[in-house]
Amino acid sequence: MLNLNRVGYGAMQLTGPGVYGPPPDREAAKRVLRRAVELGVDHIDTSDYYGPHVVNELIREALHPYDGLTIVTKVGYRRTADQDWVPARTADDLRQAVHDNLRNLKVDRLDVVNLRVDGSHVPLEEPLTALAGLREEGLIRDLGISNTTRLEEALAITPVVCVQNHYNIAHRDDEPTLEAAAARGVAYVPFFPLGGFTPLQDQALDEVAAAHDATPRQVALAWLLHRSPTVLLIPGTSSERHLEENLASAELRLSEQDLTRLDTIG
């Protein structure tokens, strides 16, 4: 189990449109990263295919040498010049991706590497075995998986410390994986915790937020923290105000009545 503060930071939004190219204001993006650490964030989610390379370069410029900070990255895809997302899961692809992350983050070993899987048809054994080999070489400390419900299958191949899937208060299809992760002591990291490209909107969120003098975003994040003790959050934003708001959700205590009301969503 990853021993981290329960609310971290997802850095995907620190790019241009479509998760491609540089941000409109590079210095503002670095200020958000530094502010996150100032406020107690000890884990940041990234990938070298964000940009590509842009987000890792920003993290390096703003935060290297990462004292007390865990950087979690993803592999399994690459970006093309036409901004497409292309699977890249061969042993050679993964070795290249790991070395790209090492170079752009300026580290000798990656803290956590998630393999993005996408679908039940994608073979797990070959890419996870390749990454486990890179871990044996000392290039990776821990492995995780992303965008897959196949946690038990992954664990039968190699130890993993986290699973990162689409899950939030209105999108709960992945309940079985969340529960399996809790039972196995594996961190569960929901992406799109605030709805992603379709922001969460619901009367129950508004009502509970009003009762706590909080925002609906904070309530949605607090609900996830109440949902399982192994949940770690990585809400992303390019705004310092939203960053501060997101991190404050860790202090929000929901009552059983609140949770019952919120469970009507989804």
Buried (B, 14 or more C-beta within 10 A) or exposed (E): EBEBBBBBBBBBBBBEEEBBEBBEEBEEBBBBBEBBBEBEBBBBBBBBBBBBBBBBBBBBBBBEEBEEBBBBBBBBBBBEEEEEBEBBBEBEBBBBBBBBBBBBBBBEEBBBBBBBBBEEEBEBEBBBEBBBBBBEEEBBEBBBBBBBBBBEBBBEBBEBBBBBBBBBBBBEEBEEBBBBBBEBEBBBBBBBBBBEEEEBEBEBBEBBBEBBEBBBBBBBBBBBBBBBEBBBBBBBBBEBEBBEBBBBBBEBEBEEEBBEBBEEBE
